[in-house]
Amino acid sequence: MTVTVERAGGRGRNRVANSSRRHGSSRRREDSYTLFLLPGALAFLAVIVVPFLMNTGVSFTDWRGVGTPEWSGLANYRALMDDSEFWASFRHSLFMVAAMAAVPTAVGLVLAAALFDFVGKYFGSRWAAVLRACFYLPQVLPIAVAGIVWSWILAPENGSLNEVLKAVGLGSWQQDWLGDPDIALYSVMGVMVWVQLGFPLVVFMAGLQRVDPQLYEAAELDGAGWWRRFRHITVPQIRPEIYVVLTWCTIAALKVFGAVYVLTKGGPGGATNVPSYFSFTTFFEKTQVGYGAAVSTVLTVIILAVSLIGLKLQTRAEDAEDAPTGGRA
Amino acid sequence: MTTALRRYRRHPVLVALVLAALFMVVPFLIVAVNAVKSPAEYSANGPLSLPEGIYLDGIKDFWERVDFGQKLVNSALISGSVAALAVVLSVLNAYAIGVGRIRGRTWVLAFFVLANMLPQEALVYPVYYLSKEAGLYDTRLSVIIVFTVIQAAFGTYLLSSVLGQFPREIIEAARIDGANKWQVLWRIVVPVSRPTLGVLLVFFFIWTWNEFLLPLVMLISNDNQTVSVALGVLQGQRLMDATMTNAAALLGVLPALVFFLVFQRTLTRGIAVGAVK
């Protein structure tokens, strides 16, 4: 899906170049097309722009959801600086980025290459398709349901994981996976890797479809082994996809909410609290709306920064990739 | 000789990959196996034993307790409406941007991209507050409106580049034959883009089905809740015993499995749409 987007986006640049050449389209024509944008623009104003501006505005007040908000300037943001709960939640975000972006991208890359350049080649595309489907399966599951499945598997008493450990004679490794403050965050990370892995895999395999098979054949004739082909063909060829996946997964990791809500509710003792869950409880349990708005505003700024960096890297990678292709065509 | 040796060495890699794939699927299998055990059997033999028989009372009890049929209807209604409305909205936006090439389209497009990346946390309280003011709080309509717009942000982004590639000759020919822009859109652009629209429809449906935060905040009454919210809230309250949890997990997993099996070809085609111009 994402591949579609970024590659279509890549072609989009050519489109812009074309259109500047045929500059003569009349004003009137443009104006009447603007009408088609009207319903969308109004809906976006009501659902995205106004609430977003409200949220930002509220972050500068001490509003508690009722009465008139009173302007408090940067007080909320100053309070955030000293709030250890806030810092902890962002520290946990970094763990989530590792679990949802870094690890799935790296593992997904190796798996995609293995399924495409190895399984597909020697055992047939059917094998590759079935294996891909297995890895992708958790992706279609609602995150809340994934949370239910795993909280039951990881349960301290009668949980499947502990039962398996006992069955294979590793009973001493049994843990209260989600209830022990020292382990809970790693347990959640493990679940998120399971949830997330299929996305990079599918995107990378789709990206590999467009790599010229002759590249692989030539490399193989030159005696390049699997690992060299992986490093010198697979990775450079699907670099745009890698940036897209990293960007999307990092954003998803920063936003992670449902899994934490269902698995641990941020606990035990805040050990798995993340910014989105933190802002949620600040809004709806503590009803410190102004403070919660400040948390979500900080989160927004970080996410937009990540998005812009990701888009930039992606455009650059596409340009680098387009150049030789363009020359050949 | 060497090729035979090499072929022999290939199998361990395949076995490793198959094992890894099995590991991904195992949670689904354990859920399925345990959902059909009776509580007595479960507490006697634990979660790893094979079921002695098929016991469906746990699922039935849970279904009735949470009125699961209603949740399915809610989820289907919300996701279906969002998918259809968001595709229409995306098409209208993308027609203006991709085909109409309105002025400042790069900025308009950037706006839609950013709107899609915005965390819902930065919208959730105002949306909650405004929907209360508008009398839409705790209605399925409120969730439909919000997600239509959020999904359409992505759809606009995607479709704009697809429609930017739309063959100009066809559109110009239709215009010369006297079709107005509205007719061009519905009689030519939409039918020709149908595969892409179908893919969007499927993705919007599944994404909306899986959403959690906004429905959790907006849909508090039992009659309006979606599958995800109903299960998530129950789990959060830790009111359920192991058999209940399992029944809940199975009932949550099944629709996802059905989508996966039904839409697998669409999902693959979605990726192919990008690969083939």
Contacts between the chains, C-beta under 8 A, distances in Angstrom:
chain1	res1	chain2	res2	distance
A	1	B	199	7.6
A	1	B	203	6.2
A	1	B	270	5.3
A	1	B	271	6.7
A	3	B	271	5.9
A	3	B	274	4.7
A	3	B	275	7.5
A	4	B	158	6.4
A	4	B	270	6.6
A	4	B	271	6.8
A	4	B	273	5.4
A	4	B	274	3.1
A	5	B	157	6.6
A	5	B	158	5.3
A	5	B	161	7.3
A	5	B	274	7.4
A	7	B	274	5.0
A	7	B	275	7.9
A	8	B	158	6.8
A	8	B	161	3.5
A	8	B	162	5.8
A	8	B	164	7.9
A	8	B	165	7.4
A	8	B	274	6.3
A	9	B	161	5.4
A	11	B	161	6.6
A	11	B	164	7.6
A	11	B	165	6.2
A	11	B	277	7.7
A	12	B	160	7.6
A	12	B	161	4.4
A	12	B	164	5.6
A	15	B	161	7.7
A	15	B	164	4.4
A	15	B	165	7.0
A	16	B	106	7.4
A	19	B	101	5.8
A	25	B	101	7.1
A	29	B	100	7.7
A	30	B	100	6.8
A	30	B	101	7.3
A	30	B	102	5.4
A	30	B	103	5.7
A	32	B	181	6.5
A	33	B	95	7.4
A	33	B	96	4.7
A	33	B	99	7.5
A	33	B	100	2.7
A	33	B	101	7.5
A	33	B	102	5.2
A	33	B	181	6.9
A	34	B	96	6.3
A	34	B	100	7.5
A	34	B	102	5.3
A	35	B	96	7.8
A	36	B	92	4.8
A	36	B	93	7.3
A	36	B	95	5.1
A	36	B	96	4.1
A	36	B	100	6.6
A	36	B	181	7.5
A	36	B	185	7.5
A	37	B	92	7.2
A	37	B	93	5.9
A	37	B	96	4.2
A	37	B	97	7.4
A	37	B	102	6.7
A	37	B	108	7.2
A	39	B	89	6.5
A	39	B	92	6.0
A	40	B	89	5.3
A	40	B	92	5.9
A	40	B	93	4.2
A	40	B	152	6.5
A	40	B	156	6.9
A	43	B	89	6.7
A	43	B	145	7.7
A	43	B	148	7.2
A	43	B	149	4.9
A	43	B	152	7.5
A	44	B	111	7.8
A	44	B	112	7.8
A	44	B	115	6.3
A	44	B	149	5.9
A	44	B	153	7.5
A	46	B	149	7.9
A	47	B	123	7.7
A	47	B	127	7.2
A	47	B	145	6.5
A	47	B	146	5.5
A	47	B	149	4.0
A	47	B	150	7.5
A	48	B	115	4.8
A	48	B	118	6.8
A	48	B	123	6.7
A	48	B	149	6.2
A	48	B	150	7.6
A	48	B	153	7.5
A	50	B	126	7.2
A	50	B	130	7.5
A	51	B	122	8.0
A	51	B	123	4.5
A	51	B	126	3.5
A	51	B	127	5.1
A	51	B	130	6.7
A	52	B	118	6.6
A	52	B	122	5.9
A	52	B	123	6.0
A	52	B	126	7.6
A	54	B	126	4.0
A	54	B	129	7.8
A	54	B	130	7.9
A	55	B	122	5.1
A	55	B	123	6.6
A	55	B	125	6.4
A	55	B	126	5.3
A	56	B	122	7.8
A	58	B	125	7.2
A	58	B	126	7.5
A	65	B	125	7.9
A	65	B	129	7.4
A	111	B	17	7.5
A	111	B	20	7.6
A	114	B	13	7.0
A	114	B	17	6.3
A	115	B	17	7.2
A	118	B	10	7.6
A	118	B	13	6.4
A	119	B	14	6.4
A	119	B	17	6.4
A	122	B	7	7.7
A	122	B	10	5.4
A	123	B	10	7.9
A	123	B	14	6.2
A	127	B	14	7.4
A	130	B	21	7.9
A	131	B	17	5.9
A	131	B	18	7.1
A	131	B	21	4.9
A	133	B	260	7.8
A	133	B	264	7.0
A	134	B	21	3.8
A	134	B	22	7.5
A	134	B	24	5.2
A	134	B	25	5.2
A	135	B	20	7.8
A	135	B	21	6.2
A	135	B	24	5.4
A	136	B	260	8.0
A	137	B	24	6.4
A	137	B	25	6.4
A	137	B	28	6.9
A	137	B	257	8.0
A	137	B	260	6.4
A	138	B	24	6.5
A	138	B	27	8.0
A	140	B	206	6.3
A	140	B	210	7.9
A	140	B	256	4.7
A	140	B	257	7.8
A	140	B	259	5.8
A	140	B	260	4.7
A	141	B	210	7.6
A	141	B	252	7.6
A	141	B	253	6.5
A	141	B	256	4.7
A	142	B	209	6.6
A	142	B	210	4.1
A	142	B	212	7.0
A	142	B	227	7.1
A	142	B	228	4.3
A	142	B	231	7.9
A	142	B	252	6.4
A	142	B	256	6.6
A	143	B	210	6.4
A	143	B	212	6.0
A	143	B	228	7.7
A	144	B	212	5.1
A	144	B	228	4.4
A	144	B	229	7.3
A	144	B	231	5.7
A	144	B	232	3.6
A	144	B	235	7.5
A	144	B	252	7.3
A	145	B	227	7.9
A	145	B	228	6.8
A	145	B	231	6.1
A	145	B	249	6.5
A	145	B	252	3.3
A	145	B	253	6.0
A	145	B	256	6.9
A	147	B	232	6.9
A	147	B	235	6.7
A	148	B	231	5.8
A	148	B	232	7.5
A	148	B	235	4.9
A	148	B	245	6.3
A	148	B	248	5.8
A	148	B	249	4.8
A	148	B	252	6.3
A	149	B	27	5.2
A	149	B	28	7.9
A	149	B	31	5.7
A	149	B	249	4.7
A	149	B	252	7.9
A	149	B	253	7.0
A	150	B	27	7.0
A	151	B	235	6.5
A	151	B	245	7.6
A	152	B	31	7.9
A	152	B	242	6.6
A	152	B	245	4.7
A	152	B	246	6.5
A	152	B	249	6.3
A	153	B	27	6.1
A	153	B	30	6.7
A	153	B	47	8.0
A	155	B	242	7.2
A	158	B	42	7.8
A	158	B	43	7.5
A	158	B	46	6.0
A	158	B	47	6.2
A	158	B	242	6.0
A	159	B	47	7.3
A	160	B	30	5.4
A	160	B	47	4.5
A	160	B	48	6.4
A	163	B	46	5.1
A	163	B	47	5.7
A	163	B	48	5.1
A	164	B	48	6.7
A	167	B	48	6.5
A	194	B	24	6.8
A	194	B	27	7.6
A	197	B	24	7.3
A	198	B	24	7.8
A	202	B	271	6.9
A	203	B	271	7.7
A	206	B	271	3.9
A	206	B	272	7.7
A	206	B	274	7.1
A	206	B	275	6.4
A	209	B	275	5.3
A	210	B	275	5.7
A	251	B	117	6.1
A	254	B	119	7.2
A	255	B	119	5.0
A	255	B	120	7.3
A	255	B	121	7.3
A	257	B	121	7.6
A	257	B	212	6.6
A	257	B	213	5.0
A	258	B	212	3.6
A	258	B	213	6.8
A	258	B	228	7.5
A	258	B	232	6.7
A	261	B	212	7.2
A	261	B	216	7.5
A	261	B	232	6.4
A	261	B	236	6.3
A	262	B	232	5.0
A	262	B	235	5.2
A	262	B	236	6.3
A	265	B	236	6.3
A	275	B	121	7.5
A	276	B	119	6.7
A	276	B	121	4.9
A	276	B	213	7.3
A	279	B	121	4.8
A	280	B	121	7.0
A	280	B	124	7.5
A	280	B	213	7.1
A	283	B	124	6.9
A	283	B	125	5.1
A	284	B	217	6.9
A	289	B	125	5.8
A	292	B	125	6.6
A	293	B	122	8.0
A	293	B	125	6.5
A	295	B	121	7.7
A	296	B	119	6.6
A	296	B	121	4.0
A	296	B	122	4.5
A	296	B	124	7.7
A	296	B	125	8.0
A	297	B	122	6.5
A	299	B	119	5.5
A	299	B	121	5.9
A	299	B	122	7.0
A	300	B	118	6.4
A	300	B	119	5.7
A	300	B	121	7.7
A	300	B	122	4.5
A	303	B	117	6.2
A	303	B	118	7.4
A	303	B	119	5.5
A	304	B	114	6.7
A	304	B	117	6.8
A	304	B	118	7.8
A	307	B	113	7.7
A	307	B	114	7.2
A	307	B	117	4.6
A	311	B	113	7.8
